[in-house]
Amino acid sequence: MVKYAVLLGYGLFDRSNIIYKGYVDSFASFVNKNNIEVVILSGGHTNPKRPLESEASTISKYLENKLRHKANVLLEERALSTDQNIKFTKPLLKLANSHVTVFCDNIRPPKVMWYILHYWFGLSKGEIENYFLDYSLKFYAKHFTTEQIGKELDKGLAYKNVLVRPYRMRTDIDGAVSGQIASILEINSLYDKRLYSKLIKAVKIKFGIENK
């Protein structure tokens, strides 16, 4: 069984960003501890001031001295959004006879898992909704509190041989609210091409890759 670890980028890596550094260090520790065979770093060219560098390549350079064993490091350098992180990593994976752990920040696990179920496993919208309904009811019925569901989410979301593992990068309420609103729009854009185009355009404008 091949063990994969996938890291989603959050801008060009900068070790002076303590939160970002902690996220990547946590990933490196996981890779070393679990003898991960294939590492996939996902993140495209999102800084027009440094057009030759991708999020994935800057993370890879930092990890060169962090990984204690020879893992096969693959770079996905096209993604501009979470949707694209998952969509564009699919060709780099062989899901059969493997175990995949996907790292992301603590706001995104439900969205990341939705994309995984959609792109990697080909589940329909209704099937994905049932997955989340069953998950929520399991913990709500057990603990009678929605807060407990949040605690369970901190442990990660699993489906078959894939685990989405969150890292606590965000703790402010404003970031959490904006992240959840973005998640609703991005998931809906899977089923609405016009909305998807608008969101990708907005992302490009935000990064400065495209003008308004």
Secondary structure, 3 states (H helix, E strand, C coil): CEEEEEEECCCCCCCCCHHHHHHHHHHHHHHHHCCCCEEEEECCCCCCCCCCCCHHHHHHHHHCCCCCCCCEEEEECCCCCHHHHHHHHHHHCCCCCEEEEEEEECCCHHHHHHHHHHHHCCCCHHHHHHHHHHHHHHHHHHHCCHHHHHHHHCCCEEECCEEEEEECCCCCHHHHHHHHHHHHHHHHHCCCHHHHHHHHHHHHHHHCCCCC
